[in-house]
Amino acid sequence: MKNYAVVSAATDVRRSFAITLGLQEGYGPTGTTHTAADVVAAAAEWMKTKAAAGLNFLTGTVSGEGTVVYAYPDGPGKAGSGTEPSTTFGGEVSVLYSANLSDDEVVGLLNELAAHLGNALGQTRVYVAYRDRTWVLQAEETATPTGETVS
């Protein structure tokens, strides 16, 4: 059995991130349903494009497929609910290859990757978390089924 040692200069503050995406394109039963493999392919495409250009990128893990469960107001004293297949692309900023990135640079990369994945899956919204922050990206000129838009 081999022993393992800590790689010098490969320790830093943990900087976790997650991008959560719906896998159903569109709303209602007629939408196309994507798979976690589609997310893997889109993420790899983005990374390879960045790497080929000598630019920074983030690596991570697609966690498989789950189900988002949600509710929404539907008139006085009423609420609707729904479900949607989902997945999460998550990871850590690499202490070996990306430790030099500032938090602002990481946020920029996360937004870029989230938009790329959202476009690949035809999503209106993509949910992003980094360290102790979370935010929602919404495709411009789109509205949710409850009419929410971005300005």
HULIN-V309068 format. One record per pair of residues at least 12 apart in sequence whose ideal C-beta (glycine too) atoms are under 6 Angstrom apart, sorted by sequence separation. I is the first residue (numbers start at 0). J is the second residue. D is the distance in Angstrom with one decimal. If there is no record, write none. Layout:
# HULIN-V309068
i->I j->J d->D
i->I j->J d->D
This chain:
# HULIN-V309068
i->69 j->81 d->5.9
i->113 j->125 d->4.4
i->137 j->149 d->4.5
i->92 j->105 d->5.7
i->124 j->137 d->4.9
i->68 j->82 d->5.3
i->113 j->127 d->5.1
i->123 j->138 d->5.6
i->66 j->82 d->5.3
i->67 j->83 d->4.9
i->67 j->85 d->4.4
i->109 j->127 d->5.4
i->123 j->141 d->4.8
i->64 j->84 d->5.6
i->65 j->85 d->5.3
i->109 j->129 d->5.8
i->39 j->61 d->5.1
i->64 j->86 d->5.5
i->38 j->61 d->5.0
i->113 j->136 d->5.4
i->61 j->86 d->5.8
i->62 j->87 d->4.7
i->35 j->61 d->5.1
i->61 j->88 d->5.4
i->35 j->63 d->5.5
i->35 j->64 d->5.2
i->59 j->88 d->5.1
i->59 j->89 d->5.4
i->60 j->90 d->5.9
i->59 j->90 d->2.9
i->42 j->88 d->5.9
i->38 j->86 d->5.5
i->35 j->86 d->4.9
i->57 j->108 d->5.3
i->23 j->83 d->4.9
i->23 j->84 d->5.9
i->21 j->83 d->4.7
i->22 j->84 d->4.2
i->22 j->85 d->5.9
i->21 j->85 d->5.2
i->20 j->86 d->6.0
i->45 j->112 d->5.7
i->19 j->87 d->4.8
i->17 j->87 d->5.3
i->18 j->88 d->4.6
i->45 j->115 d->4.7
i->17 j->89 d->4.0
i->71 j->145 d->5.6
i->41 j->116 d->5.4
i->15 j->91 d->5.5
i->14 j->92 d->4.0
i->41 j->119 d->3.7
i->11 j->94 d->4.4
i->9 j->94 d->5.0
i->9 j->95 d->5.2
i->11 j->98 d->5.2
i->33 j->120 d->5.0
i->16 j->109 d->5.8
i->18 j->113 d->4.8
i->20 j->116 d->5.7
i->24 j->121 d->3.4
i->20 j->120 d->5.8
i->21 j->122 d->5.6
i->20 j->122 d->5.9
i->20 j->125 d->5.7
i->19 j->126 d->4.3
i->18 j->127 d->5.4
i->17 j->128 d->4.6
i->16 j->129 d->4.6
i->14 j->130 d->5.9
i->26 j->144 d->5.2
